[in-house]
Amino acid sequence: MSKSKSMSRTRTTISLIHSAGLPENDIKLGDRLIRQLRIPTDAPIQLAFGSFKQEIRVSPGGKSKSLRLNPSLFSKSGLLPSSFMSVKYFPTERILRLGPLIGVMVSRYQPDDPAKPFGSISSFCLEMVNACKKLGAYVYFFTPDMIGTNPSTLEAISYHEGWKKVTVPAPDVINNRLSTRKLENSPSVQHFMREVKSRFGTHIFNEKFLDKSDVFEALGPDPKLQKYLPESHLLNGYSTLKKMCGAYHTVFLKPVRGSLGKGIIRITRLGNGTYQTMTTSLDGISKHSYPSLSKLFGSLSGKIKKTRYQIQQGLDLIRINRRNVDFRALVHKNKNGKWAVTSVVARIAGGNHFVSNLARGGTLSPVKDALAMSGIPQSLKQTAPARMNQAALDIANGLESALPYHFGELGIDLAIDTKGHIWLLEVNSKPSKSENAPLSATSKVRPSAVRLVQYCQYLMGF
């Protein structure tokens, strides 16, 4: 029976306290908590924290509102004294579970850089710590090289008055934030994910990068989603290029495994059978003209051999001051396990780019402001935000139905054409944690971090 279904409905949050006088396998709980959680005191039960389990006896602790444990139980379990933790009793399995214990798998840890120990996602990591404190969960961070031979324990980094290396049990839930396919597909990572799933029932979400071709192939057969999809094919030869350039004035070639707008090529049909390409690079855009499509294809053939491209219908999208605009919808599974829109922001392309990524000099804008400057009819401006939210939810649900992978968070890039129609550009299964900051970043914990922790609680039945 799954952890999330065999459960009583009662959860509460308590602090954990050292109690040196207690026998190692005894814990003390306040009388009211024992009644509230319906914990038996007449027979042993199991205490669980991630993959750590130990048989214990619960004894009444009077009016105490905390959970008291022997110091050696703290050290064996990886728990920290004074932690503020959710606790729940699962009567079918006779398990008193603390947590959930969340592991975030990250690409790097740089102890020599205390301001940014996890690189560009360091502030997100601290937000996850703060969200866990607020909600009564526990989070740690680990890199692939912290995975040892025994999957039941890990070296990891946790925050307790500063970032510290700790030895911890395998987590209840893993959020895969690895930033490269190479790391994600490494044998040690794949072996570890298989082991913790099969041995401890660990839930792993965002377990896989999505290729552009995966997304469009998965969504294409669903009639409800076809209206959002520009015509798109894997570029497998000259005939595909010829067909698409014949059908559309502009097409885009996008690396199937690209990110941050790297290597996108825009092909425009000019008069007299000539064509122009514009290619993104870190320095800006480079333009080339060709007297015929076959000559253009000849210049691409070397790239096509090395990199797989998706060819996509060019769209007549809204622009602001002659700059392209698109929209990043961030969607999460919520505390009820359902997809919900967390935020939508407009991204306006930088002056010398036709892609809007912030890494390419793009800027963020509130959706209403971007629509106000866009020049589409007023009636469409008013309905567009709600229609974008619906599109993002339809796409997230469609992907979940069509693909055999577990996702808890997606970045869905949408665009609006000059007639107000909403289009899907791409879906990112590792959405950037700097791009989605709300524009009024006053709180220390973004809603996205709260949603991630709440979803982990849902998965574990808390």
Solvent accessible surface area in square Angstrom, and as a share of the most:
residue,aa,sasa,rsa
1,M,179,0.80
2,S,56,0.36
3,K,39,0.17
4,S,28,0.18
5,K,162,0.69
6,S,5,0.03
7,M,82,0.36
8,S,18,0.12
9,R,228,0.83
10,T,34,0.20
11,R,97,0.35
12,T,25,0.15
13,T,47,0.27
14,I,4,0.02
15,S,39,0.25
16,L,0,0.00
17,I,62,0.31
18,H,92,0.41
19,S,22,0.14
20,A,85,0.66
21,G,80,0.77
22,L,16,0.08
23,P,80,0.50
24,E,66,0.29
25,N,74,0.38
26,D,36,0.19
27,I,0,0.00
28,K,70,0.30
29,L,0,0.00
30,G,1,0.01
31,D,55,0.28
32,R,174,0.64
33,L,17,0.08
34,I,18,0.09
35,R,163,0.60
36,Q,79,0.35
37,L,1,0.01
38,R,183,0.67
39,I,9,0.04
40,P,34,0.22
41,T,58,0.34
42,D,119,0.62
43,A,33,0.26
44,P,48,0.30
45,I,4,0.02
46,Q,67,0.30
47,L,0,0.00
48,A,0,0.00
49,F,0,0.00
50,G,6,0.06
51,S,24,0.15
52,F,31,0.13
53,K,99,0.42
54,Q,27,0.12
55,E,106,0.47
56,I,2,0.01
57,R,115,0.42
58,V,4,0.02
59,S,31,0.20
60,P,78,0.49
61,G,20,0.20
62,G,37,0.36
63,K,197,0.83
64,S,32,0.21
65,K,162,0.69
66,S,9,0.06
67,L,0,0.00
68,R,81,0.30
69,L,0,0.00
70,N,20,0.10
71,P,47,0.30
72,S,44,0.28
73,L,0,0.00
74,F,6,0.02
75,S,91,0.59
76,K,109,0.46
77,S,1,0.01
78,G,15,0.14
79,L,6,0.03
80,L,37,0.19
81,P,43,0.27
82,S,83,0.53
83,S,17,0.11
84,F,103,0.43
85,M,1,0.00
86,S,0,0.00
87,V,0,0.00
88,K,6,0.03
89,Y,7,0.03
90,F,2,0.01
91,P,66,0.42
92,T,92,0.54
93,E,61,0.27
94,R,94,0.34
95,I,11,0.06
96,L,0,0.00
97,R,7,0.02
98,L,0,0.00
99,G,0,0.00
100,P,0,0.00
101,L,0,0.00
102,I,0,0.00
103,G,0,0.00
104,V,0,0.00
105,M,0,0.00
106,V,1,0.01
107,S,30,0.20
108,R,120,0.44
109,Y,50,0.19
110,Q,61,0.27
111,P,86,0.54
112,D,139,0.72
113,D,57,0.29
114,P,107,0.67
115,A,88,0.69
116,K,112,0.47
117,P,4,0.03
118,F,5,0.02
119,G,5,0.04
120,S,79,0.51
121,I,25,0.13
122,S,11,0.07
123,S,71,0.46
124,F,2,0.01
125,C,0,0.00
126,L,66,0.33
127,E,17,0.08
128,M,1,0.00
129,V,9,0.05
130,N,41,0.21
131,A,0,0.00
132,C,3,0.02
133,K,115,0.49
134,K,137,0.58
135,L,38,0.19
136,G,0,0.00
137,A,7,0.06
138,Y,19,0.07
139,V,8,0.05
140,Y,0,0.00
141,F,0,0.00
142,F,1,0.00
143,T,5,0.03
144,P,16,0.10
145,D,129,0.67
146,M,21,0.09
147,I,29,0.15
148,G,46,0.44
149,T,145,0.84
150,N,77,0.40
151,P,11,0.07
152,S,29,0.19
153,T,65,0.38
154,L,4,0.02
155,E,76,0.34
156,A,0,0.00
157,I,1,0.00
158,S,2,0.01
159,Y,72,0.27
160,H,69,0.31
161,E,153,0.69
162,G,24,0.23
163,W,51,0.18
164,K,92,0.39
165,K,126,0.53
166,V,33,0.19
167,T,84,0.49
168,V,3,0.02
169,P,7,0.05
170,A,0,0.00
171,P,1,0.01
172,D,2,0.01
173,V,0,0.00
174,I,0,0.00
175,N,1,0.00
176,N,0,0.00
177,R,18,0.07
178,L,0,0.00
179,S,72,0.47
180,T,64,0.37
181,R,48,0.18
182,K,177,0.75
183,L,55,0.27
184,E,4,0.02
185,N,84,0.43
186,S,29,0.19
187,P,112,0.71
188,S,61,0.39
189,V,0,0.00
190,Q,57,0.25
191,H,95,0.43
192,F,4,0.01
193,M,15,0.07
194,R,146,0.53
195,E,43,0.19
196,V,0,0.00
197,K,89,0.38
198,S,90,0.58
199,R,130,0.48
200,F,47,0.19
201,G,36,0.34
202,T,5,0.03
203,H,48,0.22
204,I,3,0.01
205,F,0,0.00
206,N,2,0.01
207,E,30,0.13
208,K,62,0.26
209,F,28,0.12
210,L,15,0.07
211,D,9,0.04
212,K,14,0.06
213,S,7,0.04
214,D,41,0.21
215,V,2,0.01
216,F,15,0.06
217,E,117,0.52
218,A,18,0.14
219,L,1,0.00
220,G,26,0.25
221,P,102,0.64
222,D,51,0.26
223,P,108,0.68
224,K,125,0.53
225,L,3,0.01
226,Q,92,0.41
227,K,113,0.48
228,Y,15,0.06
229,L,25,0.12
230,P,2,0.02
231,E,57,0.26
232,S,21,0.14
233,H,65,0.29
234,L,59,0.29
235,L,9,0.05
236,N,124,0.64
237,G,20,0.19
238,Y,76,0.29
239,S,85,0.55
240,T,20,0.12
241,L,0,0.00
242,K,118,0.50
243,K,122,0.52
244,M,1,0.00
245,C,3,0.02
246,G,59,0.57
247,A,63,0.49
248,Y,51,0.20
249,H,111,0.49
250,T,27,0.16
251,V,1,0.00
252,F,36,0.15
253,L,1,0.00
254,K,16,0.07
255,P,15,0.09
256,V,3,0.02
257,R,135,0.49
258,G,22,0.21
259,S,56,0.36
260,L,76,0.38
261,G,9,0.08
262,K,107,0.45
263,G,26,0.25
264,I,14,0.07
265,I,2,0.01
266,R,51,0.19
267,I,2,0.01
268,T,21,0.12
269,R,80,0.29
270,L,75,0.37
271,G,52,0.50
272,N,154,0.79
273,G,44,0.42
274,T,43,0.25
275,Y,21,0.08
276,Q,44,0.20
277,T,6,0.04
278,M,17,0.08
279,T,24,0.14
280,T,6,0.03
281,S,49,0.32
282,L,147,0.73
283,D,139,0.72
284,G,4,0.03
285,I,54,0.27
286,S,52,0.34
287,K,120,0.51
288,H,102,0.45
289,S,81,0.53
290,Y,40,0.15
291,P,91,0.57
292,S,37,0.24
293,L,16,0.08
294,S,65,0.42
295,K,127,0.54
296,L,0,0.00
297,F,43,0.18
298,G,44,0.43
299,S,60,0.39
300,L,10,0.05
301,S,37,0.24
302,G,40,0.38
303,K,89,0.38
304,I,37,0.19
305,K,175,0.74
306,K,181,0.77
307,T,51,0.30
308,R,124,0.45
309,Y,13,0.05
310,Q,4,0.02
311,I,0,0.00
312,Q,4,0.02
313,Q,31,0.14
314,G,15,0.14
315,L,32,0.16
316,D,102,0.53
317,L,31,0.16
318,I,1,0.01
319,R,115,0.42
320,I,8,0.04
321,N,127,0.65
322,R,206,0.75
323,R,100,0.37
324,N,26,0.13
325,V,1,0.01
326,D,15,0.08
327,F,0,0.00
328,R,11,0.04
329,A,0,0.00
330,L,3,0.02
331,V,0,0.00
332,H,0,0.00
333,K,14,0.06
334,N,27,0.14
335,K,126,0.53
336,N,95,0.48
337,G,16,0.15
338,K,135,0.57
339,W,20,0.07
340,A,17,0.13
341,V,33,0.19
342,T,28,0.17
343,S,31,0.20
344,V,31,0.18
345,V,9,0.05
346,A,0,0.00
347,R,4,0.02
348,I,20,0.10
349,A,1,0.00
350,G,6,0.06
351,G,60,0.57
352,N,81,0.42
353,H,23,0.10
354,F,17,0.07
355,V,17,0.10
356,S,6,0.04
357,N,21,0.11
358,L,52,0.26
359,A,59,0.46
360,R,13,0.05
361,G,50,0.49
362,G,10,0.10
363,T,78,0.45
364,L,42,0.21
365,S,10,0.06
366,P,62,0.39
367,V,19,0.11
368,K,153,0.65
369,D,71,0.37
370,A,0,0.00
371,L,3,0.02
372,A,67,0.52
373,M,105,0.47
374,S,14,0.09
375,G,70,0.67
376,I,7,0.03
377,P,76,0.48
378,Q,114,0.50
379,S,72,0.46
380,L,46,0.23
381,K,38,0.16
382,Q,129,0.57
383,T,66,0.38
384,A,0,0.00
385,P,35,0.22
386,A,69,0.54
387,R,80,0.29
388,M,1,0.00
389,N,59,0.30
390,Q,94,0.42
391,A,0,0.00
392,A,0,0.00
393,L,43,0.21
394,D,12,0.06
395,I,0,0.00
396,A,0,0.00
397,N,71,0.36
398,G,8,0.08
399,L,0,0.00
400,E,74,0.33
401,S,102,0.66
402,A,51,0.39
403,L,27,0.14
404,P,114,0.72
405,Y,69,0.26
406,H,48,0.22
407,F,7,0.03
408,G,1,0.01
409,E,1,0.00
410,L,1,0.00
411,G,0,0.00
412,I,0,0.00
413,D,7,0.04
414,L,0,0.00
415,A,0,0.00
416,I,0,0.00
417,D,17,0.09
418,T,62,0.36
419,K,168,0.71
420,G,2,0.02
421,H,68,0.30
422,I,6,0.03
423,W,38,0.13
424,L,0,0.00
425,L,26,0.13
426,E,39,0.18
427,V,8,0.04
428,N,40,0.21
429,S,2,0.01
430,K,18,0.08
431,P,0,0.00
432,S,29,0.19
433,K,7,0.03
434,S,73,0.47
435,E,8,0.04
436,N,7,0.04
437,A,29,0.23
438,P,45,0.29
439,L,86,0.43
440,S,84,0.54
441,A,73,0.57
442,T,128,0.74
443,S,76,0.49
444,K,166,0.71
445,V,23,0.13
446,R,24,0.09
447,P,72,0.46
448,S,8,0.05
449,A,0,0.00
450,V,28,0.16
451,R,58,0.21
452,L,1,0.00
453,V,0,0.00
454,Q,37,0.17
455,Y,7,0.02
456,C,1,0.00
457,Q,10,0.04
458,Y,93,0.36
459,L,16,0.08
460,M,0,0.00
461,G,5,0.04
462,F,29,0.12
